[in-house]
Amino acid sequence: MPVAKVMHFFLKLLPDMTMPYKPPKYQGLRHEEDDGFYKDMMAKYPSFKGVSTKFLEIVIAFFVAKDSVAKSNVAIPTLVYKIPHDRFMTPQFFDDYFESLTCEKKLIEIENGIHNSYFIDSEIFCRHAYEWFARHS
């Protein structure tokens, strides 16, 4: 969290501006589809090519604030999707997060999942989410 605190401090000083954003290179499974998602989004929404400094400040504040609930354990039933071919996170990240949860939990591995599967394969995600929420409502 020390890095996040330093980033938050500096982001608070900056005016609201857009910082360029480019997703990291990815050559794994279904990379054409994942790259296509970013290409389409950047064509349709020019602001998708960057991220607002104020947005980053707000997101980081959620984790560094003294009374942040993000610092405590999750206490509600939690559904975790494990994406084995994510360009940002390793499969181990999902396993570690799932294991850290002390609440009722369920891990769903999205076979052949990539970072943007929530969009590209949304029917799979929605089916599991529906079943989870129906069981917990």
Phi and psi restraints in degrees (value plus and minus 20) as a CYANA .aco file:
   2 PRO   PHI     -78.5   -38.5
   2 PRO   PSI     -59.4   -19.4
   3 VAL   PHI     -84.2   -44.2
   3 VAL   PSI     -62.1   -22.1
   4 ALA   PHI     -82.5   -42.5
   4 ALA   PSI     -58.7   -18.7
   5 LYS   PHI     -84.9   -44.9
   5 LYS   PSI     -61.5   -21.5
   6 VAL   PHI     -86.0   -46.0
   6 VAL   PSI     -65.0   -25.0
   7 MET   PHI     -80.3   -40.3
   7 MET   PSI     -62.9   -22.9
   8 HIS   PHI     -81.4   -41.4
   8 HIS   PSI     -63.7   -23.7
   9 PHE   PHI     -77.1   -37.1
   9 PHE   PSI     -69.8   -29.8
  10 PHE   PHI     -90.0   -50.0
  10 PHE   PSI     -57.0   -17.0
  11 LEU   PHI     -83.8   -43.8
  11 LEU   PSI     -53.9   -13.9
  12 LYS   PHI     -83.7   -43.7
  12 LYS   PSI     -48.7    -8.7
  13 LEU   PHI    -100.3   -60.3
  13 LEU   PSI     -44.1    -4.1
  14 LEU   PHI     -98.4   -58.4
  14 LEU   PSI     127.9   167.9
  15 PRO   PHI     -91.4   -51.4
  15 PRO   PSI     148.0   188.0
  16 ASP   PHI     -92.0   -52.0
  16 ASP   PSI      89.4   129.4
  17 MET   PHI    -160.6  -120.6
  17 MET   PSI     145.1   185.1
  18 THR   PHI    -118.8   -78.8
  18 THR   PSI     106.2   146.2
  19 MET   PHI    -118.1   -78.1
  19 MET   PSI     111.2   151.2
  20 PRO   PHI     -78.8   -38.8
  20 PRO   PSI     124.4   164.4
  21 TYR   PHI    -154.1  -114.1
  21 TYR   PSI     112.8   152.8
  22 LYS   PHI    -156.3  -116.3
  22 LYS   PSI     105.1   145.1
  23 PRO   PHI     -81.4   -41.4
  23 PRO   PSI     129.4   169.4
  24 PRO   PHI     -83.8   -43.8
  24 PRO   PSI     131.7   171.7
  25 LYS   PHI     -79.8   -39.8
  25 LYS   PSI     124.7   164.7
  26 TYR   PHI    -166.8  -126.8
  26 TYR   PSI     106.4   146.4
  27 GLN   PHI    -141.5  -101.5
  27 GLN   PSI      -3.1    36.9
  28 GLY   PHI    -102.3   -62.3
  28 GLY   PSI    -184.5  -144.5
  29 LEU   PHI     -71.4   -31.4
  29 LEU   PSI     112.9   152.9
  30 ARG   PHI      38.9    78.9
  30 ARG   PSI      10.8    50.8
  31 HIS   PHI     -82.5   -42.5
  31 HIS   PSI     -50.1   -10.1
  32 GLU   PHI     -83.4   -43.4
  32 GLU   PSI     -62.0   -22.0
  33 GLU   PHI     -86.7   -46.7
  33 GLU   PSI     -64.0   -24.0
  34 ASP   PHI     -86.0   -46.0
  34 ASP   PSI     -64.0   -24.0
  35 ASP   PHI     -83.5   -43.5
  35 ASP   PSI     -57.1   -17.1
  36 GLY   PHI     -82.2   -42.2
  36 GLY   PSI     -56.0   -16.0
  37 PHE   PHI     -77.9   -37.9
  37 PHE   PSI     -69.7   -29.7
  38 TYR   PHI     -85.0   -45.0
  38 TYR   PSI     -60.9   -20.9
  39 LYS   PHI     -81.5   -41.5
  39 LYS   PSI     -66.6   -26.6
  40 ASP   PHI     -83.0   -43.0
  40 ASP   PSI     -64.8   -24.8
  41 MET   PHI     -83.3   -43.3
  41 MET   PSI     -60.6   -20.6
  42 MET   PHI     -88.9   -48.9
  42 MET   PSI     -51.5   -11.5
  43 ALA   PHI     -92.5   -52.5
  43 ALA   PSI     -61.9   -21.9
  44 LYS   PHI     -97.3   -57.3
  44 LYS   PSI     -55.9   -15.9
  45 TYR   PHI    -149.5  -109.5
  45 TYR   PSI      71.3   111.3
  46 PRO   PHI     -74.4   -34.4
  46 PRO   PSI     -49.3    -9.3
  47 SER   PHI     -89.9   -49.9
  47 SER   PSI     -32.8     7.2
  48 PHE   PHI     -88.5   -48.5
  48 PHE   PSI     -35.4     4.6
  49 LYS   PHI     -97.3   -57.3
  49 LYS   PSI     -22.7    17.3
  50 GLY   PHI    -170.8  -130.8
  50 GLY   PSI     152.3   192.3
  51 VAL   PHI    -151.3  -111.3
  51 VAL   PSI     117.6   157.6
  52 SER   PHI     -90.3   -50.3
  52 SER   PSI     116.1   156.1
  53 THR   PHI     -83.3   -43.3
  53 THR   PSI     -53.9   -13.9
  54 LYS   PHI     -90.3   -50.3
  54 LYS   PSI     -55.6   -15.6
  55 PHE   PHI     -82.6   -42.6
  55 PHE   PSI     -66.2   -26.2
  56 LEU   PHI     -80.8   -40.8
  56 LEU   PSI     -60.7   -20.7
  57 GLU   PHI     -79.0   -39.0
  57 GLU   PSI     -63.8   -23.8
  58 ILE   PHI     -86.4   -46.4
  58 ILE   PSI     -64.1   -24.1
  59 VAL   PHI     -82.3   -42.3
  59 VAL   PSI     -67.1   -27.1
  60 ILE   PHI     -86.4   -46.4
  60 ILE   PSI     -56.4   -16.4
  61 ALA   PHI     -78.9   -38.9
  61 ALA   PSI     -54.0   -14.0
  62 PHE   PHI     -78.5   -38.5
  62 PHE   PSI     -52.6   -12.6
  63 PHE   PHI    -113.0   -73.0
  63 PHE   PSI     -41.8    -1.8
  64 VAL   PHI    -125.7   -85.7
  64 VAL   PSI     -32.4     7.6
  65 ALA   PHI     -80.3   -40.3
  65 ALA   PSI     123.9   163.9
  66 LYS   PHI     -76.7   -36.7
  66 LYS   PSI     -57.3   -17.3
  67 ASP   PHI    -121.7   -81.7
  67 ASP   PSI       3.3    43.3
  68 SER   PHI     -86.0   -46.0
  68 SER   PSI     109.1   149.1
  69 VAL   PHI     -93.9   -53.9
  69 VAL   PSI     -35.2     4.8
  70 ALA   PHI     -88.1   -48.1
  70 ALA   PSI     -38.1     1.9
  71 LYS   PHI    -102.4   -62.4
  71 LYS   PSI     -37.5     2.5
  72 SER   PHI    -118.4   -78.4
  72 SER   PSI     148.8   188.8
  73 ASN   PHI     -89.7   -49.7
  73 ASN   PSI     127.7   167.7
  74 VAL   PHI     -88.4   -48.4
  74 VAL   PSI     113.0   153.0
  75 ALA   PHI    -138.0   -98.0
  75 ALA   PSI     -12.0    28.0
  76 ILE   PHI    -133.7   -93.7
  76 ILE   PSI     137.4   177.4
  77 PRO   PHI     -73.8   -33.8
  77 PRO   PSI     112.0   152.0
  78 THR   PHI    -147.9  -107.9
  78 THR   PSI     107.9   147.9
  79 LEU   PHI    -121.0   -81.0
  79 LEU   PSI     104.4   144.4
  80 VAL   PHI    -135.8   -95.8
  80 VAL   PSI     108.0   148.0
  81 TYR   PHI    -116.4   -76.4
  81 TYR   PSI     107.4   147.4
  82 LYS   PHI    -121.5   -81.5
  82 LYS   PSI     100.9   140.9
  83 ILE   PHI    -127.4   -87.4
  83 ILE   PSI      85.3   125.3
  84 PRO   PHI     -88.6   -48.6
  84 PRO   PSI     -40.4    -0.4
  85 HIS   PHI    -143.5  -103.5
  85 HIS   PSI      29.5    69.5
  86 ASP   PHI    -103.9   -63.9
  86 ASP   PSI     115.0   155.0
  87 ARG   PHI     -96.0   -56.0
  87 ARG   PSI     -33.8     6.2
  88 PHE   PHI    -126.9   -86.9
  88 PHE   PSI     -56.2   -16.2
  89 MET   PHI    -145.5  -105.5
  89 MET   PSI     125.2   165.2
  90 THR   PHI    -102.3   -62.3
  90 THR   PSI     138.3   178.3
  91 PRO   PHI     -76.3   -36.3
  91 PRO   PSI     -53.3   -13.3
  92 GLN   PHI     -83.5   -43.5
  92 GLN   PSI     -53.7   -13.7
  93 PHE   PHI     -77.3   -37.3
  93 PHE   PSI     -67.2   -27.2
  94 PHE   PHI     -84.2   -44.2
  94 PHE   PSI     -61.9   -21.9
  95 ASP   PHI     -82.7   -42.7
  95 ASP   PSI     -65.2   -25.2
  96 ASP   PHI     -83.5   -43.5
  96 ASP   PSI     -63.0   -23.0
  97 TYR   PHI     -82.1   -42.1
  97 TYR   PSI     -66.6   -26.6
  98 PHE   PHI     -78.9   -38.9
  98 PHE   PSI     -65.8   -25.8
  99 GLU   PHI     -84.7   -44.7
  99 GLU   PSI     -49.0    -9.0
 100 SER   PHI     -92.9   -52.9
 100 SER   PSI     -39.6     0.4
 101 LEU   PHI     -92.2   -52.2
 101 LEU   PSI     115.4   155.4
 102 THR   PHI    -129.0   -89.0
 102 THR   PSI     -17.1    22.9
 103 CYS   PHI    -114.1   -74.1
 103 CYS   PSI     159.2   199.2
 104 GLU   PHI     -81.8   -41.8
 104 GLU   PSI     115.2   155.2
 105 LYS   PHI    -169.8  -129.8
 105 LYS   PSI     140.2   180.2
 106 LYS   PHI    -166.6  -126.6
 106 LYS   PSI     117.2   157.2
 107 LEU   PHI    -128.8   -88.8
 107 LEU   PSI     105.5   145.5
 108 ILE   PHI    -135.4   -95.4
 108 ILE   PSI      97.3   137.3
 109 GLU   PHI    -112.1   -72.1
 109 GLU   PSI     103.8   143.8
 110 ILE   PHI    -108.0   -68.0
 110 ILE   PSI      82.7   122.7
 111 GLU   PHI     -77.4   -37.4
 111 GLU   PSI     112.0   152.0
 112 ASN   PHI      41.2    81.2
 112 ASN   PSI       2.1    42.1
 113 GLY   PHI     -90.6   -50.6
 113 GLY   PSI     123.7   163.7
 114 ILE   PHI    -143.9  -103.9
 114 ILE   PSI     154.0   194.0
 115 HIS   PHI     -73.9   -33.9
 115 HIS   PSI     -63.3   -23.3
 116 ASN   PHI    -116.0   -76.0
 116 ASN   PSI       3.0    43.0
 117 SER   PHI     -79.8   -39.8
 117 SER   PSI     -51.2   -11.2
 118 TYR   PHI     -75.5   -35.5
 118 TYR   PSI     -48.4    -8.4
 119 PHE   PHI    -115.5   -75.5
 119 PHE   PSI     -68.6   -28.6
 120 ILE   PHI     -89.9   -49.9
 120 ILE   PSI     -60.0   -20.0
 121 ASP   PHI    -133.8   -93.8
 121 ASP   PSI      21.7    61.7
 122 SER   PHI     -78.6   -38.6
 122 SER   PSI     -49.0    -9.0
 123 GLU   PHI     -81.4   -41.4
 123 GLU   PSI     -58.7   -18.7
 124 ILE   PHI     -83.9   -43.9
 124 ILE   PSI     -68.1   -28.1
 125 PHE   PHI     -83.0   -43.0
 125 PHE   PSI     -64.6   -24.6
 126 CYS   PHI     -83.9   -43.9
 126 CYS   PSI     -59.1   -19.1
 127 ARG   PHI     -81.3   -41.3
 127 ARG   PSI     -68.6   -28.6
 128 HIS   PHI     -85.4   -45.4
 128 HIS   PSI     -60.4   -20.4
 129 ALA   PHI     -84.3   -44.3
 129 ALA   PSI     -63.0   -23.0
 130 TYR   PHI     -79.0   -39.0
 130 TYR   PSI     -68.5   -28.5
 131 GLU   PHI     -80.8   -40.8
 131 GLU   PSI     -61.5   -21.5
 132 TRP   PHI     -85.3   -45.3
 132 TRP   PSI     -67.9   -27.9
 133 PHE   PHI     -89.7   -49.7
 133 PHE   PSI     -56.5   -16.5
 134 ALA   PHI     -81.6   -41.6
 134 ALA   PSI     -57.2   -17.2
 135 ARG   PHI     -92.7   -52.7
 135 ARG   PSI     -45.4    -5.4
 136 HIS   PHI    -133.2   -93.2
 136 HIS   PSI      -1.6    38.4
